[in-house]
Amino acid sequence: MTDDLSDLKAMMDSATPRPDATRRAENLGLAQKNFEDLQGSRTAPRPTPANGPKGLWTGVKTMLNTFTSKAALTTTTALVACGFLFLTPQGQDFLRPEGATQNLTGEVERNVTETAIPTDNETRRDQSFTDDSTRQTQESPALVRVAPPPPAVALEDEAGKTERLRTSEADIALQSVPMEEVVDALEGAALSEEAAPQPRAPSIAAAPTASPSANQNAGPARTIVAPPISSDVDLVQRPEPNTEAFPTEAPNDLKITSDDPVSTFSIDVDTAAYSVIRSSLSRGQLPPAQAVRIEEMINYFPYDYPAPDAGEAPFRPTISSFQTPWNADTQLVHIALQGEMPALDDRPPLNLVFLIDTSGSMNDPAKLPLLKQSFRLMLDQLRPEDEVAIVEYAGSAGQVLAPTAASKRTTILQAIQSLGAGGSTNGQGGLQQAYAVADTMKEDGQVSRIILATDGDFNVGISNPDALKDFIADKRETGTYLSVLGFGRGNLDDATMQALAQNGNGTAAYIDTLSEAQKVLVDQLTGALFPIAGDVKVQVEFNPAQVAEYRLIGYETRALAREDFNNDKVDAGELGAGHSVTAIYEITPVGSPAQLSDPLRYAPNTVAASSDELGYVKLRYKEPGEDTSQLIETPIIGESIPGTEANFAAAIAGFGQLLRDDSYLGDWGYDDAIALANANRGEDAFGYRTEAVQLMRLAQSLSR
């Protein structure tokens, strides 16, 4: 065994090569040489904290000696200086021109002359809706044109790639780009000795302009807007202005009965104001005070008022008075009109002209797309004998669909779906074309109506509401009714839509959701399209012996002169089939501590002192197609107990006054309005009244 192990060991030793001292010395020498080469110190030991040179200037000298050229040092110094100017608050304050401001999102805005930034609606729409990628809504910045800086110089990095950075001898002009991109440009730009043998410190002007979608994905970022320098244009961002317009009438004043005992107004069945208020509150904003028209808030809801009997007038008035919820020393006079609802089989054939705004401002999900969905719902309610035509208008007007039987639903839907948005808004041209088409569809015994769907932003042709009144007044003599449906926010011209509807013998509604389209164009379609009484006027004479003061709550845009009541040539509102209308006065009885005016010392003595009537109501109306009005009269008797319908109307009237911050409510607030509305919601089959309570609660939270 021992011999075997010895033989094995001998065999292994003989197989292993012997060490070569010369080869080992050569390998060690080569390793030492490579180590010294890699350390960069062939003739001296590498400096370390223990044995290396010390001192600030020694380090600076070593840094300078290791640079490849002074040109590179100059470039690096310039980049550091630019980084200080653009990336630190102190540097940005130094660069910010006089008059510039910084907003809450970190954006810096510079005052720019009107010639550099177009501000008219037409130019804003044309550039904003040229393409979907640049379209901006109210919640996102709009695109505005600003002149760019002078031509760029080329800067090359070590890999030979070229970065284009604009420079200016006079100004540092930064375009609207995220600051992160400026940082990337500063870090990645460097001059090689070959590209710039005699470099100078460049003025970094801008990084490559980011696309709008890239800016949105990056989130809020600080931007700097350049002043105009040349005639060329680039796109920069700034918030889109809010151009919404509402009627400017102030709330009705308190009237002293002995001085002015007569109040006259036209009825109003429009509902647009309530929907606009809901839209604002749903977006977390209190509505503008001028957007709050209390009569449209009250008349938004269906009421269970007594309807006329067969053979009576087309509507029945119901009048009552009761204690004011917000003032125990005053009373509310509640005037309710309920229209008859004829059988659907008895309604005349309908000729509809859809006049659709397809201008650039309609290119928004809440506008043209919602409009198409809304009209789709409406088509199901039409009968085979009804006819539909479609006219669109943008920069010009044109007929999209010739008069077509409502039974050809697929053809009508294809025409509606083919519509697209772009261009300016020639509302006048569209109206002229629509009236011309409606004239070709007329036949005796039929009803012709134009339904204008728009955001109201007219900017070609007639755009002033007063001028539109005269234009529409001439057209309504043709017997064609005009109704208006408003869509979208941001540039909603409510004042123009009101002028069109009121003078076109039609109604105005605002559609902000598909549910609202269902209400207006399906549930209440008959009342919206088929009139049962025209030019309906209301005149109330208050008894000065019983009523010291009064004020009409709402109807500011429907006021009429006293003499207009008996003048059949003066236009007024239309009442549709099944529609109800509510008007509310707050009155102060004689001797009440709530009276705000002093009684006259020499008040005249009249027979009114012996009457217990609070006042006298007179109503005028015309049968559809008639030129001569008929009269209805009824007195206002003393105080009574209000029902559910009157109480809910009073709650909505109080809600509207709270939104306008009227001074007549005293300590009565949102809690009181909510309690009164909740207690009088009634059957509420469609949930409209429940929704109103939720809006009250939301407004209460936003007003704190």
Secondary structure, 3 states (H helix, E strand, C coil): CHHHHHHHHHHHHHHCCCCCHHHHHHHHHHHHHHHHHHHCCCCCCCCCCCCCCCCHHHHHHHHHHHCCCHHHHHHHHHHHHHHHHHHCHHHHHHHCCCCCEECCCCCEECCCCCCCCCCCHHHHHHHHCCCCCCCCCCCCEEEEEECCCCCEEEEECCCCCEEEEECCCCCCCCCCCCHHHHHHHHHHCCCCCCCCCCCCCCCCCCCCCCCHHHHHHHCCCCCECCCCCCCCCEEEEEECCCCCECCCCCCCCCEECCCCCEEEEECCCCCHHHHHHHHHHHCCCCCCHHHCCHHHHHCCCCCCCCCCCCCCCCEEEEEEEEEECCEEEEEEEEEEEEECCCCHHHCCCEEEEEEEECCHHHCCCCCHHHHHHHHHHHHCCCCCCCEEEEEEECCCEEEEEEEEECCCHHHHHHHHHCCCCCCCCCHHHHHHHHHHHHHHHCCCCCEEEEEEEECCCCCCCCCCHHHHHHHHHHHHCCCCEEEEEEECCCCCEHHHHHHHHHHCCCCEEEECCHHHHHHHHHHCHHHHHCEEEEEEEEEEEECCCCEEEEEECCCHHHECCHHHHHCCCCCCEEEECCCEEEEEEEEEECCCCCCCCCCCCCCCCCHHHHCCCCEEEEEEEECCCCCCCEEEEEEECCCCCCCHHHHHHHHHHHHHHHHHCCCCCCCCCHHHHHHHHHHCCCCCCCCHHHHHHHHHHHHHHHCC
